[in-house]
Amino acid sequence: MICENHTQVTEFILLGFTNKSEMQVSLFVLFLAIYTVTLLGNFLIVTVTSVDPALQTPMYLFLRNLSLLEVCFTLVMVPKMLVDLVSPRKIISFVGCGAQMYFFFFFGSSECFLLSMMAYDRFVAICNPLRYSVVMNRSLCLWMAVGSWMSGVPVSMLQTAWLMAHPFCGPNTIDHFFCDGPPVLKLVTQDTTMYEMQALGSTLLFIMFPFSLILVSYTHIIKTILMMPSATGRQKAFSTCSSHLIVVSLFYGTASLTYLRPKSNQSSESKKIVSLSYTVITPMLNPIIYSLRNNEMKGAVKRTITRKVLQKLDVF
């Protein structure tokens, strides 16, 4: 739309966390450390699940894709956030803002569906163990993984194209550390009721629908586990699901606070903290959770590291 008597916004200013230089340096060091751990942890999982013969199962195929998604997810906003912390002008172009928003929605929606695919995998493994290898065959698992990645395309295109098509003729200061939907929505200079209704519908479809599938899967899983006669069997079954449940709780719990109420009265600082938890903290915790709570992963990591060390020793 055309801005009458006003100039169309061509760039946005990201306020970030603070204007105090000493705080910015401290935050830069902290977030850089977190980002480094995130990349190393997720790439370690991708490497280990790719090369270790014992981990060539559907569960670890999905885990490998989750780690790749986490790397892409953080790549969308963390490098820009780090640059802004040490830059005097925290500027992002209109096109850059739209691109950042698109890929943020894309990877976020894809992760929602991938988490539901992982829940289905655990459902089949625990509730139908004799048919697991038949049901979760390689072809189906690959299609499920590809489908999870592609599920982010519709919501990201619709949300971004519709929001960025609104007129931005007034303020251009985004009270956030990246171009997220709710803070950008506040800068639109016309009524956004229709968009908010569409955004809520998309949220319910692309966030709550996968979450519903996870709830259904775990309802059946818990019933099956409680009916197991062996305490050891119950403990093992709970152990295989606990890591996934923790990750789901972290991701959905924080994301729902933001996207189920696009224009809530929550303070901007608290919103930033909530956004920080699922954009920066959760991607770092995921590989730690899966590594520490999974004996197969711990064993595979040790074997991979030992193999690399021995290879280097052979060179010398």
Protein Blocks (a to p, Z undefined) as FASTA:
>chain_A
ZZehiacdfbdcdebjbfcfklmmmmmmmmmmmmmmmmmmmmmmmmmmmmmmklmcfklm
mmmmmmmmmmmmmmmmmmmmmmmmmcfblcddfklmmmmmmmmmmmmmmmmmmmmmmmmm
mmmmmmmmmlmmmmmgmklmmmmmmmmmmmmmmmmmmmmmmmmmpccfbbfbdcbfbdcf
klmmmmpccdfklmmmmmmmmmmmmmmmmmmmmmmmmmmmmmmmmmpmblklmmmmmmmm
mmmmmmmmmmmmmmmmmmmmmkacbdfklmmmmmmmmmmmmmmmmmmmmmmmpmklmmmm
mmmmmmmmmmmmmmZZ
